[in-house]
Amino acid sequence: MYASRTRAHAGMQASQCRMALPPMLPVRGSRSTVVSCSACSTFRQSVATSDATAKAFSSGPSMLRAQQKQQQSLPQHARRISCRVLTESATMEVGAKASDFQLPEPLTGKTVSLSGAAAGAKAVLVIFMCNHCPFVVMLKSAIAEVAKEYQAKGLAVIAISSNSTKTHPQDGPDKMAEEAKLNGFTFPYLFDETQSVAKAYKAACTPEFYVFDADLKLTYHGQFDDARPKNGKPVTGTDLRTAVDATLAGSPLPSDFKVKPSIGCNIKWHPGQEPDYFGAQVVQR
């Protein structure tokens, strides 16, 4: 599998750029997207950094951290590099207690806590997501529909964005508020600016789904369904629905139900503040 590049010069269509590109690096389980400014010189810098970053993933998390620090030496407009790495959720033990938190909701300006949102609920769904990830984008409307359907049955739903706005300003609070309004979210979409909540849950990718019972003990940590960008499978929410149905009923998951990890873009950590488990869930194909 090869890292992919996208050119997006300001005032120039990608097809108009005649710049010769270096050979693609074969990187298992990675997706690398480069967004450059209008200067071809900056694009060359970005390509070099992106290739180095992709190579770093095959060399291990410590190498990747070193490359991220190197990115910070670039001019601000040259840092808009989105290394979208195919990542799956880490294993979390069934029965683990949910960590409480208090986070701001950009749409309303209110502060929302897990304990407050979960009060009186039969089950709780916590989703780590963001605005731009294609794995989230394809599910946004379905997530909104499933959430609304199950909220009527006693499910409390909270979504959280933990992506760094230092590297991905498109995932910032203002854009989050727009996304919540545009998609008709009936649940709070919270901003984890310090990324402490993501680390407490050992969240690794977007989207990532956690289902807890009324006592806030984990019953499910896995995928929404089998649909992925461009794989042709329908978005149904089958896996998450099965888990939520069982939890609301106070029953264990069906014996023939196989829990599959969620897969998506890696959470975009603040440079130099990546958790110890960063990179451990990179998907190997």
Secondary structure, 3 states (H helix, E strand, C coil): CECCCCCCCCCCCHHHCCCCCCCCCECCCECCEECCCCCHHHHHHHHHHHHHHHHHHHHCHHHHHHHHHHHCCCCHHHCCEECCEEEECCCCCCCCECCCCEEECCCCCCEEEHHHHHCCCCEEEEEECCCCCHHHHCCHHHHHHHHHHHHCCCEEEEEEECCCCCCCHHHCHHHHHHHHHHCCCCCCEEECCCCHHHHHCCCCEECEEEEEECCCEEEEEECCCCCCCCCCCCCCCHHHHHHHHHHHCCCCCCCCCCCCCCEEEECCCCCCCCCCCCCCCECCC
